[in-house]
Amino acid sequence: MSFQEKLNDLDTRRNRIELQGGQEAIDQMHTMGKKSARERIELLFDENSFVEIGAFIQQRATDFNLNIKDVPADGVVTGYGTIEGRLAYAYSQDSTLLGGSVGEMHAKKIVTLYDLAIKMGAPLIGLVDSAGLRLQESTDALDAVGQIYVKQSIASGVIPQITGILGPCGGGSALVAGLSDFTFMSNKNGHLFVNSPNTYSDTKKNESFGTARYNSEISGLVDCVYDDEQGLIQDIRHLVELLPANNAEEAPFENVNDDLNRLSPELNSVISSQGFNSRSTLQSICDQNNIFEIKQNYGTEVIIAFGKMNGMTVGFIGNQTNEGDGRLTVQAMKKITKFVTFCDAFNIPIVTISDVIGYAANSSDENQGLARVAAKMTHAFIQASVPKINVITYRAFGSAYVSFNSKHLGADVVLAWPTAEIGVMEASSAVRIMYNDEITDGTLTNAEKSNKESEYKEKQSSPYVAASRGYIDDVIEPAATRKRVIVALEMLYTKRVPSIDRKHSTI
């Protein structure tokens, strides 16, 4: 064979690989509102930056007619490229080839990608569209998916792992999403479950299980939901832009087009009887008023988001009391715990916006281990060694306030608005308990009761009382929150905390 013939053979082989399961199969995906595996890769990476790895790999198994099936690249596209000029790795499962099922060589390609990403310290993105484990490969397929789990576990806290669910993701593949840092899901075509809903013993309402809505609102496994794949992939790009490439680097610093001294006068009037809106407050204080919210549909009593402050990436947590009563639910605290742990692993400062009156008071949350979940959240805040800033806007009551990034747990800087009330409980409840006998027998008039409540607020709940004891570093004008948080972040930039010699905690 001449050199030219060899080049022609190479082109023929590459064209066959890039055709995936054939144009008819790709067209069928398009009618479903789905893009092909390679189209997804093109959307994810900067133009012409993607380099494929393992394109010529094929399955080794031959049982059950696999020997006569052509499965180019063994049903998964793997490689690296740049996202906004920064190195990233990705795999994209090809559902036009054996349903994108995971077999020995399919998984080996993903494992090889993880090895490279860990060594190079770059994010890894998985675009999942798979029928699950390849039945024709049996124990080899089980070993294969186990090796993926191992690499994900090793990579956890070392490089960001982001999974996009663009089709089926069931059985063992569902754990891939569970082991990721962030999971985005297609509302139309995504399906995420461990056991197929038609196998459940309680068959009522089975239709909702596995959907994007179920996983974003009830299970909490999915962070963001999208109606189209392009929006999903663009937001993965945006998230990668905000995050550090690995745990030894800082998040990319963005050129600032926003005044660090900019005031937000609208914050001087946001406290109302309808509750406090952390979302709008964060938008007011962040650069260009932009935030990237995570798990918006889960544990809606709190908001978690990434944003920039004077060009620096910050992780924000805020009580969303206009969507709740200021109590921390099990869902909200699970959401907070994972977020704090991620931010701490990747050196992202944490800023909390506090308006909390206690823990959820209902049997449902108690049945889910309320105390244990609250303890895990408390532990996460204590263990976090990154800069921690707390802004108390309104109410800060009881042990829930203590657990929510307070000075008592080690927050570096605690600021309070003059509207803040800090104490064991609300003044009205405290007076009702302290003067129960007088209220019961009528010796304490309503006017006197009102005076006692005012006295309690002044002597016990005032932010100035807490400040006088060092529990608050300063009382600030709400409009100045942005610049005060920024200067605190800059002061804490070189923070270092020595670690205790132990293998790991057991909480």
N, C-alpha and C positions, 0 to 999 in steps of 0.2 A: 504493500500500500504506500503510495507516494505521500509526501508531506501535505500536499494540497488535499488529497483524499482524506487524510487524517483530520485536517481542519474541517472539511465538510462533514465528516462523521461527528466531530465534536459539536458543530452547529446543529446537526440533526438531533443529537441526544439532548442538547440544551433546550431546543425548541419543544421536544416531546415533554421534557420535565416541566417547562413553563406553561404548557397547555393544561397541566393538572389532569383532572378527570375528563377533559374534553370540552369543547365549546358549548355543546348542548347542555352539559351538566352545569356549566358556569351560567348560561342563560337562565336555567331553571332557578338558580340561586338569586339572580337578579329579579325574577318575577316575585320572589318571596321578600324582596326588600333587603337582601343580603349581598355583600360583596364577596368576591373570591378571596382566598387566603393571600394571594400576592397583591391584590388591590388594597387590602387592609395594610399590608406592609408598606406600600407606596404612600398611603395616607399618613402613616405613623412617622416615617423618617423624613428628614430633609431631602429635597429633590436630588436624585442621583447619588445619594450617599450610602445606600444599602449594599452590603456585601454578603452574599449568601455563603453559608458553610454547610457542607454535607449534602449538596444537591444530588450527588450520584448514589447516595446510600439507598439501599432497598432492603425489603424484608428478607430474612434468612429462612423463615419457616416455610414449609412446603405442604403441610397437611391440609385436608379439606379444600383442595383446589387452589390453594394460595400459589402453587407453583405455576399455574397458568394465568394468574392475575398480574396485570401490569400496575404497580403502585409507585409511580415516580416520587422520589424523595421520601418514600414511606409515609406519605400523607401529612407531612409537616414541613413548613418553610422555616429555616433557622438562619440567623446571621446577626450582623451588627451594622450600625450606621450612626448618624448623628441626629440629635433633636435640638434644634436651635444651636447647632455647632458643638454640642456636648455628646460624648460617646454613650451609646446605649445598646443593649442587646434585646432581641425579641424572637419569639417563635409564634407562628400562626398556623393553626391546625386546618387541614384541608378536608372539608366534609364531602368533597366530590370523589374522594378516594377512600374506599372502605369506611365511609362515614366519619373519617378523621379519627378512627379508633386507635387506641394506644397499644402498640406492640413493642417487642424487644428493641428494634432498631429505631423506631419512632422515639421511644423514651431515651435511648442512648444519645440521640441528637440533642435532646433537651438537656440532658445531664452534662454533655460536653459544653453546651452553651453556658450553663451555670458555672462550670469550672472556670471558664474564661472570664465571666462577669465578676466572679469573686476575686480572681487574681488581679484583674484590671481595676476593680473597684468602681463598677458602673451599674446603673439600674437595669433590671431585667423585666420585660413586659411579656406576658403571655396572652395571646388572643385565642380563646378557647371556643371550639366548635366541633365537638367530638361525641360520637355514639358511645364512648366509654372504653372499657378494656376489650381488646381484640380476642374474641372467643376462640379463634383458630389457634391461638398461641398459648392459651391456658396459663400454666405456671410461669412461663417466660414473661407473659404479660404482667402477672402479679409481681414478679421480681422487678420488672421494668418500672412499674408505677411506684414500687417501694423505693427505688433508687432516686426517683424524682422527689419523693417526700424527704429523703435524707438530705439532698442538696438544698431544698427549700429551708429545712431546719438549720443547716449550717449557715446559709445566707441570711437568716433572720437577724436583724439588728446590725448587719454588715453592709448590705446594699438594699435599696428600696425594691420591693417586689410588687408589681401591679398586674392584676388580671382583668381582662375584658371578656365577659361572657356574651358571645355573639350568636350562640346556638345552643344545642344541648350540652349540659355539663352535669352528668349524673354518676352515681356510684362512686368509685374511687376517685374520679376526676373532681368531684365536689370538694375533696380535701385539698386539692390544689388551690382552690379559692379560699378555703379556710386558713391555709398556711400563708396566704399573701398578706401584705400590709393593707392594700386597697383593692376593692373589687368593684368594677363598673359593669353594668348589665344592660343589654338591649331589651326594651320593653316588649317588642313585638315577637322576636325570635328566640330570646334567651330563656333557658329552662335550667334551674339549678336545684338539685335534690340529691340526697344519698340513696334513698329507696324510691323507686317509681311510685307515684301516688296511687296507681291502680293495684298496688300490693298492700296498701294499708288496711289494717283490720277495722279501723273506724273510717268507714267510707264516706261519711257525710262531709260535705264541703271539700272534697278531694280536688275539685277543679282549681282551687286557689293555690294549692301547694306547688312549689317549684317556680312560680311566676316571679317576675321582677317586683311586683307590688308586695307579695308575701315576704320575699327575702329582704326588701328594703324597709318595710314597716313593722314586721312581726319578728322574723328571725334575726334581723340586723346584720346579716352576713354581707349584704350588698350596700355599698357606700353611695353610689349615684346611679340613677336610672335615666335612660335616653330613648327617645322615639326613633332615632336613626343612628346608623353606625358611624357616620361621619362626625356627628356631634360627640359621640362617645370617644372616638379616637383623638379628636382635637382636644378634648379635656384631659386625656391621658398625657398628651404633649404638654399642656398647660401645667399639670401637676408636676411632671418631671422638671419643668423649668423652675418651679418653686423649691424643689428639694435638693439637698446635697447629693452628690453622686455616691457617697459611701459614708460610713461612720467616722472616718478620719478627716473628712473635709467639711467645710462650711457650705451652706447653701449659697448659690450664686448671688452676688451683690448686683442689684439693678440700679442703673442710672436714675437718679431721683429728679422727677419733674414736678415735685410737690414740696411746698414750703414746710420744713419741719416745725416751724413756729406758727403754722396755720391754726387759727382758733375755730372752734365749732360751736357758735352761739346757740344753735338749735338744741344742744345738750343741756342748756340751762333750764329747759322746760319739758324734759321728757318723762319725769316722774309723775305718774298719775294713778288714779284708783283702778284703771284698766290694766295695770301691770307694766313691767319694764321690758323694752324691746332691745335685746343685746344685738340683734342683727343690724338694725339701723344705726346703733351706736358704733359698732365696729366699722361699718361702712363710712361713718363720719370721720373716724380717726385714722383709717388706713390710707396709704398712698393711693392717690387717684380714686379714692372711695371704693376700691375693689377688694373683695374677699373671695376665697374659693372654699365653699362650704362642703363639709363631709357629713354623710348620714343625716341629711335634712329631714327624712321621713321617719326616723327612728329615734325614740327618746326625745320627743320634740320639746320637752321641758328645758333642754339645754341646747345650745348651738356650739359646734366645733368647726373651726375653719382655719385656713392658712391665709396670711396676708402679708403685705410688705409695710414696714415702718422705716422711713428714711432709707429705703433700699434693702433692708434686712428682712429675711423671712422670719415670721413669728407664728407660733401656734396659739390660737385664741380659743377660750372656753367661756361661755357666758350663759347665765340663767335667762331663760326666755319666759318670763312670768306673764307675758300677755297671752301665752299658750298653756299656762298652768298656774298653780297657786304659789309657786316658789318652793315647792317640795321636790326633793330629789327621788326619782323613781329608780327601780332596778334597771330598766332600759337605759335611762340617762346616765347612771353611774357606770354601767358596762361600757358605754360609749366613751365616757370620759377616761376611764382606766386605760383602754387600749390606745387612745390618742396621746395621753401623757407619756405612756411607755414608749410609743413611737418617737415622739418629739425628743425625749431624753436620749434614746439610742442614737439619734442623728443630730444631736447638738443644736436643736431648734429651741430658742427661748419660749417660755410659756407665759401668757398673760391671761388672767382670769378677770371677768367682769361679774361681780357678785351681787345677787339679790336673792338670798335663800332664807327660808324660814324653818326648814326642817326636812325630815325624811317622809316619804310617802306613808300615809296612814290608812292602809287598807289590807285586807287579808290576802289579796292576790300577790302583792309585793312581798309580804311576809312569807308566803308559801314558796317564793322563789329564792329564799335565803337573803332577805334584805340586809341583815347584819353582816353577813359574810361578804356580800357585794360592796357594802359601804366600807368594810375594812380593807378590801382590795383597792378601792379608790383612794382611801386615805394612805395606804402603803405606797401607792404609785406616786402620789405627790411628795411624800417624805423621801422616797428613794431618788427622785429626780434631782440630778446635780446641775442641770442647766439653769440659767437665770430664770427666776420665778418672780413675777410681779402680780399683785392683786389690786384691783380697783373696786372698792366697795361703794356701790351707787345708792343703795336704798336699805334693804333689811339684811341683817346678818345675825341670825339667831341660833342658839343652841349648838349641839355637837355637829350638826350639819354644816354650820358656818366654820367651825374649827377644822373640819375635814376638807373644806373647799379652799385649799391653798392659802390658809391663814398664816399670820406671823407665828402662831403657836406651833405650826408644823414646819416652819423653816422658810417661809417666803422671804425673799431678799428685800423687797420693797413693797410696802402696803400703803396705798393712797386711799383716801375716802372723800366722797363728795359731802358737802354740808347737809345734804338730805339723808345721810346714812344714819341708821339706828342699829346699834351693836349691843347684844346682850344675850341673856339666857332665853328670853322670850319677849313677845310683844308687851308693851306697857299695860294694855288693857287686860291681858291674861294674867300678868304678874300681880296686878292690883286685885283681880278677882280671887286669886289664891291667897294672897297675904291678908286680905280683909274679908275673907269668906264669911266669918261669923257676923261681922258688922253689916255686910250686905244682906245676909239671910234674915237677920232680925230687924232690918230697916233702920238701924241707927246711923248708917252712912248714906247720906242723901246722894242723889245723882250728881248734884253740883260738886259735892265733896269728892265723890268718886272720880269725876273729871279732873279735879285739881290734883288728886293723888296720881293719876295717870300722867299728867303734865310734869309733876315733880319727879316721877320715876324716869321719864324720858330725859329730863335735864340732868339728873344725878347718876343714872345708870346706863342709859342707852345712847347718850350723846357721843358723836365721834370725837369731841374734844376731851371727854373723859377717857376714852380708849387711847387717844393720843398722849394724854398726860401720863399714862402708864407704859408707853412705848409699844403698844400693840398696833399703832398706826404711825407711819412715818410723817405723814403730812395730810392736811385737809386742803383740798384744792377746788378751784372753780371748775365745774364740769366742762366748760368751753375750752379749758386749757389741758384737757386730758391727753390729747395727742402729743403735745410737746413734752409734757411731764413724763409720759411713758417712754418716749424716745430717749430723753436724756438719762433715764434710769437704765434703759437697755445699753446705752453707750458706756455708762459707768460700770455695768456688770459684764462687759465684753470679755474681759480676761478672767472671769470667775473660774476657780479650780477647787474641787472638793476631793480630798484624799479618800480612797476607798478602804473599807474594812476588809480584812483578810478572811474571806469565807467563800465557799463554793457558790451558794446562792441562798436566798431567803426561801422560806417554806410557806409564805402567805399566798 
